[in-house]
Amino acid sequence: MRNLPVTTFIHILFSVALLILIATFLLFLSWDKDRHKIEEYKHYQLVSLTFLSKLELNPQKEDLAQLYEDLLVKEVTDAKAQEIKKEIEMQGTTVFTGGSSVGRVRVFNIRGTHYIYVQRMEHNLLLQDDRPENYFFEIAVTLGIFLIALLLLVYLAVLKKLEPLKTLHKQIQRFAQGDTQTRITYLYDDEIGKIAKSFDDAIRYINTLSASKNLFMRNLMHELKTPITKGRIIVEMLDDESTKEVLIRAFERMNELISELAEVERVTTQSFEPNFEYTMLDEVIRRSQELLMTIKGHVIIDVENIALTTDVKLLSLAIKNLLDNGIKYSKNKEVTLKSTPEGSLEVISQGEALQHPFSYYIEPFSQEEKRSSGFGLGLYIVHSIVEKLGWKLEYRYAEGNNIFVIHTKNPRA
């Protein structure tokens, strides 16, 4: 029930209520039918006993007229009585039969009209039931139909009231998928309207923060690039080659960190979509090594050249970051890149196991306390790229080796 959609819950609720109402109405009609039969039987039993007892006393016409009035019946004239008797013989149905040792009373139904036939010695009376028509059944049916219609109207009104929730859900989904220009609107100031307004205010606030962050990142990278470029130019003028090499590597490292920050900004943007293309794994590894700019011998390649459908630039950057981390933190400054029979990629390096759960390291600016180099963005970038590619990044420690696995989900060529 907790995961049941609201509209489905309302459908079920009103369906159950409608079934209960219909069942109650049918039970009431059945009870009313039985009640009517009992009342009818009692009435005709009273008529039977009263007429037979009165006729035994040979009443006068005035007495009979008063009796007819009291029992709500009227006498059928002789001319019409013969016609009614023929109809009774042909199509009449017996409703009641009663009597005593002094006579007999039978009640017949012809097209909804009840006729009472009283027989006692020389008295043979044909009477018509003259009770006013009872509209109780019709009123009950009308009331039942009204209540069912009212319930259906309430049901439709509730669904109509909840209809804006679907529009609200679609607008929020568009924003979640990267459409930052989405605006959530609702005309009425009810609970749904207040929720819509709160979401719209949140979207505006998020857009403001995003714009401020983008402006800050652009200004930061611009301000850092300028002194780095100037410093790089000045370093080229130095005569001391050893000092010159150290400074060049430092400036290159700073450029690399700025590029990492820019890549984090680009990859983690909601609207960013990878540029998928068909390529070979060798090409991706070649680009990764170009980005790594390390001395040959630090990286051992043991992969089978398989075909991939991927974003070459992003995957190259992810592999480069894993290789770079492996070289930095391994005991022998070596890292191995190998492929598995399932088509996954493993980056293996000797070293101590990670001190924290793997989820800690895929957050930005997370690293071991004793490690001072870098910003702690390497695994965060790798994880973000792998997610954008629709793949999975895993970590395990086995036989003194840290092993990072990229499950590419690509079949072997």
N, C-alpha and C positions, 0 to 999 in steps of 0.2 A: 504493500500500500504506500510505502514511503516514496518509491520511485514511480508511482502511478501519475501520469500527466493529469493536470487539473481538469482539462476538458473531458478526458476519459472518466475521471471520478464523477464529474457532474452528469455525464451520460448514464453511468451506472446508478447513481443516486436517484435521478428522476425516473429511470426505467423501473427501479424497485418501487418507488412511490406510486407510479402509474399502475403497476401490477397489483399492489396492495389496495389501491383505490378501486380498481375494477373488480378484484376478488371480493372486497367488502360490499360493493354494489350488487354483485350477483348473489351473494349470501343474503343480503337484505331482501332482494326480490323473491328469493326462494322462501324466506321466512314470511314475507307478506302474502305470498300465494297460499301457504299453509294456514296463516291466520285468517285469510278471507274464507277459505273452505270451512274452517271451524265456526266462524261467525255465521256463515250461511246455513250450516247444519243446525246450529242452535236456533236461528231465526225460524227456519221451516219446522223444526220440532215444536217450537212455541205455537206457531200457526196451527199445526196439526192438532195438538192437544186442546187449544182454545176453541177451535171450530167444532171439533167432535163433542166437546163438553157442552158448548152452547146449543148446538143443533139438537142435542138430546132433550133440551128443555123446550123445544119448539118455539123459538123466538119469533117475535113479530118483525115486520119489515124495518121498523124504526131501529129495533135492537140490532138487526143485521147491518144496517147502514152505519151505526155507531161502531160496530165491530170491524167493519171494513176500514173505517177511518183510523181506528186504533192500531190495527195490524198493517196499515199501509198497503192495502190491496183494493182492487175494484172489480166489480162483477162484469163478466163478459156477457153481452146480450145474446138472446137465443139465436138471432140471425147470424151473428158472427161466430157463435159457439160451435155450430156445425162445421164451419170452414176451418176453425182452429183445430178441432178434433181430427179432421182429415190430415191436416199438416202434421199433427202429432204422430199419427199413424205412419206417415210417409217418411218424415225426416226429424222427428223429435227425439231428443236424448233425455233419459231420466236423470234428474239431478238429485232427487230425494224421494224416499219411500218410507212411510210411517203410518201409524194408526194404532187402533186398540180393538177390543171386542165389539165396540159399537160402530166402527167405521174404519175407513181407510183414506189416506191422503198421499197423493203423488204430485211431484213437481217436475215439469218438463221444460226443456230449453229449446226455443226455436229462434234461430238467428239473433241470439243474445237476449231475447226476452223470455222471462220465466212465467209459466202458467201453472196455477195450482188447481188440481182436480180433487174435489172433496166428494166422497161417496159415503152416504149413511141412509140406509133404508130408502125412503121416498125422496130424500134430498140428494141431488146430484148437481153440485155447483162447480162452475169453471171460473176461476178468478185469475186476474193478471197482477203480478207483483208490481206494485206502484211506488216502491221505495225510490227516493231521488238517487240519481246516478252518482257513484262514488269515484271521485277523480284522484283518490290517494295514489293509485298506481302511476297515473300520468304525471302527477307532481313529483313522485319519487324518481321516475325516469328522467324528467326534465332537470331535476336537481343534480342527478348523477352525471348527465351529459355536461351540465354547466361546470361542475367541479373538475371533470376531466379536461374540458376546454381551458379552464382557468389554470390548471396545472401545466398544460402544454404551453400556454402563453407565458407563464412564469419561466418555464424551461427555455423558451426562445429568447426571452428578455435577458436571462442570465448569460446565455451564449453570446448574445449581442453585446452585452456589457464587457465580456472577456475578449471580444474580437480584437480590440486594440493591443492586447498582449502579444498577438502574433506579429503585428507590425513592429512593436517595440523589440521583440526578439530578433527579427530580421535586421533592424537598424543596428542593434548591438553586435550582431554577427558580422555585419559589414565593417564596423569599426574594429572588431577583433581581427579581421582579415587584412587590416592595413588601410582601410579607407578613412583617413583621419578627418576628412571634410564632412563626414556624416553628421547630420543634426537630428536629434530625437525630439519630435514634436507631439503634442497631445492637446486637444482643444479644451478639455474640461479639467476642473481643479478637484478631482476626486483622488482616491488612493493611487490609481494607475497614473494619473496626471502628475502626482507628486514624485512617484518613482521615475517617470520619464524625465521630469525636470532635474532630478538629482543626477541621473545618468548624463544628461546633456551638460550640466555644470561640471561633472567629472571629466567629460570629454574635452570641454574647453580648457580646463585646468591642465589636463595631460598634454594637450597641444601646446599650451603656453610653456610648460616645462620642457617639452621636446624641442621647441624652437629655441629656448634659452640654452639648452644643452648643445644643440647643433652650432649655435653661434659661438659658444664657449670653445668647442672642439676646433672649429675653423680658426678662431683667433689664436688658440693655443698652438696649433700646428704651424700656423704662419709665423708666430713669434719665435718658435723654436727653430724652424727651418732657416730663418735669416741668419742668426749667429752661427749656426752649424756650417752653413755654406761659406760664410766669411772665414771661419776658423779653418775650414778645409783648404781654402785658397792660401791662407797664410802658412799652413803646415807644409804645403808643397814647396815653399821657398826655403825651408830649413835644410841645412847641410848635413846635420847629424842623422844618418840613415836609421839608426836604432830608435832614436827618439821620434823620428818622423813616422816610422812604422807603427809604433805604439799609439801615437796620436791619431793616425789615420784609422786604425782599428777602433779607437774610441769614438771617433766621429761617425764611422760606419754603424757602430752599435747604436748610437743615438738615433741615426736615421732609421735603423731597423725598428727601434722601439716606437718611433713616431708612426711608421708604416703599420705596425701591429695595432696601435690605437685606432688608426684610420680604418683598418680592416675590421676591428671589433665593432666600430660604429656602423660600418656598411653591412656586415653579415647579420648583426642582431636587429637590424631594422625590420619591422613587421612586413613592410611592403617589398622587401628584397626577395627576388626569385633567382635561383641558380640558372646558369646558362648551360643546359645539358647538351652534350655532343658525344658522338661515338669516337673512342680513342683506344690506344693500347696502354697497358700499364707501364711499359718501358718509357714512353713519352712523359708520363706523369712523374716517374722517378727521376728522369733527367732534369726536369724543371725543378723538382724539389732540391736536387743537389746544387743547381745553379743558385737557388735562393739561399741555400745553407752556407755557401762560400767557406767550406772547411777543407782541411788538408786531406788528401786521399789517404786511405788506410784507416781512418776513423769510422767509416761506414762500410759494413759488409752487406752486400746485396745477394740475396738468395731467393729469387722470385721466379715464377713461371710467367711468361709474357701472356697475360690474359686480356680479353677485350672488355672494356668498361663503357657504360653510358653514364657520363658524369660531367660535372663542371671541372675542367682540367685545372684551371687556375686555383679554385678553392681546394681541391683535393691535394694539389701540389703543396699549397701552404700548410694544410693540416699535417701531411707527412713530414714536411720540413720542420714543423714545430716539435713533432714527436722525436725526430732524429736529433734535433738540437738539444732537447731535454735529456735524451739518452746519453749524448756525449758529455754534457755538462755534469751530470750527476752519477755517472757510472764510475766504478772503481778503476777500470782500465782505460777509460776515455774512448771506449769503442761501443758501437751499437750495431745491431743486426736487424735488417729488414728482410722478412721472408713471407712467402705466401703459403696458404694452407690448401689441402685438397678441396676444401669447400669453397675456395675463392676468396677467403678473408685475408687481411694483411696483419702481420704481427711485427711490432717493434720491440726488440729484446735487448736489455742491457743489464750488466751485473750491478748489484748494489743492495742496499738495505730496503726492506719493505716499507711502503708508505705508512706513516705514523697514524694518519687519520683515515676515515672511510673515504672511498673514492669520490663520493658526492661532494666532499669538502673541496677537492682540488679543481672541480669543474665550475666553481664559482669564481668570478673575477677577483684578481688581487689576492689569491690564496696560494700559499706556499709554505714549506717547512720553515720553522723559526730560524734554523741555522743557515738557511740559504739566503744570501743577500743579493745575488745577481738576478736581474730581470724584475718584471713587475708582477709576476704571478698570473700572466694572461695567456700563457702558452696552451695549457689544457682547456682553458675556457674557450679560446678560439677554436681549438680542434673539436671540442664537443659541440659548439654552435654550428660549425661547418658540417659535421657529420649528421646532425639533426636536420639541417636544411637539405641535405642530400637524401634524406629519408633512410639513413643507415643507422648503425648503433655502435657506440664506443664502449668497450669493456676493459677491465683491468684485473690481472691476477698475478700472484707471486708464486714462483715455483723454482726450486733448486737454486736459490740465490739469485734469481733473475726477476726483474720487473718486466712484465709483459703487457703491452697495450695492444688491444685487438680492435681493428676496424672491420666490422661485418658488412661487407659491401653489398650483399644480396644480389650479386651479379653471377650468372652461371659461367663456368669455365669455358673458354673458347676452344 
